[in-house]
Amino acid sequence: MLRPYEKHHRILTSCRMRHLGRIILDIKSIRDAVEKQNHRFSNHAIERMAERKITRQEIEQVITRGEIIEEYPEDKYGPSCLIYGDTDIGRPLHVQISLPPKVKVITTYEPNPQEWENYRVRKTNAQ
């Protein structure tokens, strides 16, 4: 019999439990927060969005349709993850986001194909 978090692991894009603090990393709770407009943008994210001409709508498209490709449970300001997805016009983006209950977009960028395989996995020989 599967434990509840094991079942989620099979259903969701990504799931992680940490014994202390019981952190569950799941895309559904992040998507729910974004769909309810219950998320914020860090100053850094706003600066990068302007610099890279990435819109709020594109960020929300990536989060609502994308997948978690990296997890940062020990990130400086709290657990976060990296989400990869394509916008409505097919633009690949990475969005780093803090985990619920306070969902915050930390940064965003177009992944460099020389550094990422299929925009999902870091290449070990990237220079």
C-alpha positions in Angstrom: 0.0 0.0 0.0 1.3 3.4 -1.0 1.7 6.1 1.6 -0.1 9.4 0.7 3.1 11.2 -0.3 4.1 8.2 -2.5 0.8 8.3 -4.3 1.3 12.0 -4.9 4.8 11.3 -6.3 3.3 9.1 -9.0 0.5 11.5 -9.8 2.3 14.9 -9.7 5.2 16.1 -11.8 7.4 16.1 -8.7 7.1 15.5 -5.0 9.6 15.6 -2.2 9.1 15.0 1.5 11.7 16.1 4.0 11.5 14.5 7.4 11.9 17.7 9.4 9.3 20.3 8.5 7.4 17.9 6.2 8.0 19.9 3.0 5.9 18.6 0.1 7.0 19.9 -3.2 4.1 19.6 -5.6 3.1 21.5 -8.7 -0.6 21.5 -7.9 -0.4 23.7 -4.9 1.8 26.2 -6.8 -0.6 26.2 -9.7 -3.6 26.7 -7.4 -1.9 29.7 -5.9 -1.1 31.2 -9.3 -4.6 30.5 -10.7 -6.1 32.3 -7.6 -3.7 35.2 -8.1 -2.2 34.3 -4.7 1.4 34.9 -5.6 3.9 37.7 -5.7 7.0 38.7 -7.7 10.3 39.5 -6.0 12.0 42.8 -7.0 14.7 40.7 -8.6 12.1 38.8 -10.7 10.5 42.1 -11.8 13.9 43.5 -12.8 14.8 40.3 -14.8 11.4 40.3 -16.4 11.8 43.8 -17.7 15.4 43.2 -18.8 14.5 40.0 -20.6 11.1 41.1 -21.9 9.2 38.4 -20.1 5.6 39.2 -19.2 3.5 38.3 -16.2 1.2 36.3 -18.5 4.1 34.3 -19.8 5.2 33.5 -16.2 1.7 32.3 -15.3 1.5 30.2 -18.5 4.7 28.4 -17.6 3.7 27.8 -14.0 0.2 26.5 -14.9 1.4 24.2 -17.7 5.0 23.5 -16.9 6.9 20.9 -14.8 9.2 21.1 -11.9 12.7 20.2 -13.1 14.9 21.1 -10.1 14.2 21.3 -6.4 16.0 23.5 -3.9 14.8 22.5 -0.4 17.6 24.3 1.4 17.4 27.5 -0.6 18.6 30.7 1.1 15.1 32.2 1.8 13.2 28.9 2.0 12.4 26.0 -0.2 12.0 26.7 -3.9 12.0 25.0 -7.2 12.7 25.6 -10.9 9.8 25.2 -13.3 10.2 24.7 -17.1 7.5 25.3 -19.6 6.6 26.9 -22.9 4.5 30.0 -23.3 1.5 30.3 -25.6 3.8 31.3 -28.5 6.3 28.4 -27.7 8.9 30.4 -25.9 10.8 28.2 -23.4 11.2 29.7 -20.0 12.5 28.7 -16.6 10.8 30.2 -13.5 12.3 29.8 -10.0 9.5 30.0 -7.4 9.2 29.7 -3.7 6.9 27.1 -2.3 3.5 27.5 -0.8 2.0 28.9 1.4 3.9 32.1 0.2 4.4 31.5 -3.5 6.8 34.1 -4.9 8.5 34.2 -8.3 12.2 34.6 -7.6 13.6 34.9 -11.1 13.0 33.9 -14.7 15.0 33.4 -17.8 15.2 31.7 -21.2 17.3 28.6 -20.8 20.4 28.4 -22.9 20.3 25.3 -25.0 24.0 24.9 -24.7 23.6 24.5 -20.9 20.3 22.5 -20.9 19.3 19.2 -22.5 15.7 19.6 -23.8 15.5 22.6 -21.4 15.0 20.1 -18.5 18.4 18.7 -17.5 21.6 20.6 -16.9 24.4 19.5 -19.2 27.4 18.4 -17.2 29.8 19.7 -19.8 28.2 23.1 -20.2 30.8 25.9 -20.3 
